[in-house]
Amino acid sequence: MTTKPTRPAQPTVKRAPRKAVSTRYILKLYVAGQSPKSVNAIANIKKICEENLQGRYELEVIDLYLRPQLAQGDQIVAVPTLIKKLPPPLRRIIGDLSDTERVLVGLDIRSKD
Amino acid sequence: MTPSRRKTQPEPNPRSAPKPRPQLPKAPTGIQGLDEITGGGLPRGRPTLVCGDVGCGKTLLAMQFLVRGATEYDEPGVFLAFGETAEDLTENVASLDFDLNHLVARKKIVLDYVHIERSEIEQSGEYDLEGLFIRLGAAIDAIGARRVVLDTIESLFAGLPNPLILRAELRRLFCWLKDKGVTAIITGERGDNTLSRNGLEEYISDCVIVLDHRVSAQTSSRYLRVVKYRGSTHGTNEYPFLIDSDGISVLPITSLGLKHIASSERISTGIPRLDAMLGGKGYYRGSSVLVSGTAGTGKSSLAAHFSEAACRRGERVLYFSFEESPDQIGRNMRSIGIDLQPWIKKGLLHIHANRPTSAGLEMHLTKMHKAVNAIKPQVVIVDSLSDLVLGDNKAEVKAMLMRLVDSLKTSQITTVFTSLTKGGEVLEHTSVSVSSLIDTWLLVRDIEISGERNRGLYILKSRGMTHSNQIREFLITDHGVELRDVYIGHEGGLTGSVRLNKEAEIEAARLRKDQEAEAWQIELENKRVALEAQIAKLRADFAVQEAASLNLISQEKAVKEKLEQGHDEMEVHRKVNVKPNKSGRGST
């Protein structure tokens, strides 16, 4: 929960001013029980967040088996789904998040090159 | 198609002996006609695929299945929409008398809008559709749903990456729906060469219904076909269907069999002389009657007569007019002394007037079918068949009529069709060659003699009854149709004023003959009198002659006696005998 950027090298000269370093990330991960994909997804996102967004993210993991009524509100179809609520734009990343590169792109942490 | 055959074959054909075999449980759709085609509805507890191109009524069919289930069969349902929001859906079907808000409030239906925005989605690693399953499962459990609709499945493929995963998940979804025991409709778009875009759904569904929408001669028609139905027989034809304010109705009128019962009850045609021509009693109830003829020969008048007669018997009549408005029919028939207005007021006569161009054939057929079902008439009039022929659709008209005739016959409805024969056509040809479907065929024709056009009527055929073989002259008077005997003699059949002339001539000739006979009689009498006079005269002459002859004879005798007497006296005188003695003379 610290606001201090962990990797000073990451924000390059061009990207740093446009995207505030202190941007907070609000993430929701929808999973279904203890399925392998769910377990993997939780592990993967935690790792990615710790590595890239340490101290400036909130991650909520929702098990749809326990709270199925939440699926409708966030338009969940595929599982696991990671939703980036903030910063805008809203993004959904589906899958077990094993492809870290794509997760970073999806979270706008890294641009598509 | 092939997989269905393969799947259904192991089960012996239930058509031959349907009773002892357990029937696949079915969930009625509540869609008129569809339940008949499928033999009771969709496979209960199994998924059904409804596919078709855009705008052919997939969503509506699915929605109707759900609404009818909720309202009529007490089976709540879940509608999972991928294309339209719940609000849009509610608005769209409100025009069809489906009050979704009400049903949703009563927890009979759950509407869930699944929105997938492709641009928001990024894939990282493997995923599945468990979210959708959970969502659907929650909705099903919330109201205890028995029916589920997924509309349309293509949106998933459009919105989510990795079709391979989706295909696998789709298969799982179908199985999952089966496990849940819900009767499901999954709608899908048609692929180029396959029934569904992914070429998958039709194989994993237990029942596949294809909807089609075709335009011919500028009128569009919708068709429905059951391509596959595992474990059940079904009608395989393409059936036209219609979307109107009551939703979808399918027309399964396909002549599935010629099974209608044949009534021997006879009903009057409304024209006594015509009844007489038809074996004295009129048409059979439940038969199909065709009145064909050239323009202006009184086909509609015959139909109106029949309508009125039926109304008088207290029967309901449904009159489909493709030429005249109800008002015009009323006026025109009044002019020949048939007042239909009271029957309309009484609710016995229903006139449905429509321009034939207003809809495609199937639409007309469906409308007619619906009207027949709603009004339940004993008599149906179709005036006229020829109007339905637009362009080159005779074969379709015939097919349509066959279905109509069969359905009406099954319901024991007597039907009168009129058909216009165009000038130059052979009279015995109807414009749509329906003669084989017709039981009684009346032909009205023009007879042109010496500058006059008169109408003649004859019975071309009438199945199952003796009927007159004569042409009758057909008069339209201000008190209805009258049939007159036609003069038939060595000059052929005569009608109109020629007939009147001829009749006058015959009358004159008869009079003349009478007079001649009388003259002969008198002459004969005269002759007899003359002869008798002659005989009397001869007799008188004879009497005179006889008298004279007798006189002469007696005179001769007297003379002879005298002579003899003179001789005796002379002898006495000569003293031969002393005394003239008779006895002495006799003794000598």
Interface residues (C-beta under 8 A of the other chain):
Chain A: Y30 A32 S35 K37 N40 A41 N44 L64 Y65 P68 Q69 A71 Q72 Q75 I76 V77 A78 V79 P80 T81 P89 L90 R91 R92 I93 I94 G95 D96 L97 S98 D99 T100 R102 V103 V105 G106
Chain B: D112 V114 H115 I116 E117 E120 I121 E122 Q123 S124 G125 E126 Y127 D128 L129 E130 G131 L132 I134 R135 G137 A138 L156 G159 L160 P161
